[in-house]
């Protein structure tokens, strides 16, 4: 797996913005389901040029969604995905999130 393919997209929400602004800089990414913590940390190091100190991964369950049709309602579900929260070394930051 290549480093660019492991990181799918950053997760930017109010909660992740609060994590990023704390004393310990934490960034959240949507990652490939097959990637492990070590591969994710290596990908962040290669792509952004920063030194991650920790990586926590979790599965985000897909939401249930209802759609209305002529014959009634149909219940479907979005896909589940894997999220990684990366903790960086003190004093380091990713400029992409900072709006530079």
C-alpha distance (Angstrom), angle and dihedral (degrees) to the residues before:
residue distance angle dihedral
X1 . . .
X2 3.78 . .
X3 3.80 121.9 .
X4 3.81 93.5 -120.5
X5 3.81 91.3 53.9
X6 3.81 96.1 49.8
X7 3.82 94.6 61.8
X8 3.81 106.4 61.3
X9 3.81 101.0 176.1
X10 3.79 140.9 -32.4
X11 3.80 118.1 -99.3
X12 3.81 108.1 -129.5
X13 3.80 114.1 -175.2
X14 3.79 135.2 133.7
X15 3.78 90.8 -95.9
X16 3.81 94.5 50.6
X17 3.82 90.0 46.9
X18 3.81 89.1 56.2
X19 3.83 90.4 48.7
X20 3.79 90.4 50.8
X21 3.81 94.0 50.6
X22 3.82 95.1 50.7
X23 3.79 123.3 100.3
X24 3.80 90.9 -92.3
X25 3.80 108.6 53.8
X26 3.81 110.4 -129.7
X27 3.80 124.2 179.8
X28 3.81 127.9 -169.0
X29 3.81 126.0 -143.8
X30 3.77 137.3 178.1
X31 3.81 104.4 -126.2
X32 3.78 140.4 -176.1
X33 3.81 112.4 -78.6
X34 3.82 91.7 -129.5
X35 3.82 95.0 54.1
X36 3.80 119.6 103.4
X37 3.82 128.0 -150.4
X38 3.79 95.4 -94.0
X39 3.81 93.4 50.6
X40 3.82 90.6 48.2
X41 3.82 92.6 50.5
X42 3.81 90.8 48.0
X43 3.82 90.9 49.6
X44 3.82 92.1 51.6
X45 3.80 89.9 49.3
X46 3.82 92.9 50.7
X47 3.81 98.1 42.0
X48 3.82 100.8 41.4
X49 3.82 102.4 22.7
X50 3.82 95.4 -126.9
X51 3.81 131.6 122.8
X52 3.83 113.1 -116.0
X53 3.81 116.3 -155.9
X54 3.82 100.2 -170.3
X55 3.79 141.6 11.2
X56 3.79 127.3 -159.6
X57 3.80 118.9 -170.7
X58 3.78 130.7 -165.4
X59 3.78 140.8 167.9
X60 3.80 117.7 -114.3
X61 3.78 110.6 -150.9
X62 3.81 116.2 -132.5
X63 3.80 116.4 -110.3
X64 3.78 122.0 -113.5
X65 3.78 113.2 -117.1
X66 3.80 130.3 -168.0
X67 3.77 123.0 -150.4
X68 3.76 125.5 -168.1
X69 3.80 119.4 -128.5
X70 3.79 134.4 170.4
X71 3.76 91.9 -92.7
X72 3.84 94.9 47.6
X73 3.78 135.2 -87.1
X74 3.78 127.3 -22.1
X75 3.78 120.6 -157.9
X76 3.79 116.5 -144.7
X77 3.78 135.9 166.3
X78 3.79 134.7 -133.8
X79 3.79 118.8 -128.8
X80 3.79 120.6 -87.7
X81 3.81 116.9 -120.8
X82 3.79 141.0 -168.4
X83 3.81 121.6 -111.4
X84 3.80 126.7 -164.2
X85 3.80 125.3 -162.6
X86 3.81 111.1 -156.8
X87 3.81 121.8 -158.9
X88 3.80 114.3 -155.7
X89 3.79 129.8 -151.5
X90 3.82 114.9 -91.7
X91 3.79 113.2 -78.7
X92 3.81 95.5 19.6
X93 3.79 126.3 111.8
X94 3.78 140.2 169.7
X95 3.81 109.7 -114.7
X96 3.81 93.5 -153.1
X97 3.82 89.8 71.2
X98 3.79 95.0 43.2
X99 3.82 94.7 63.5
X100 3.81 95.1 -116.3
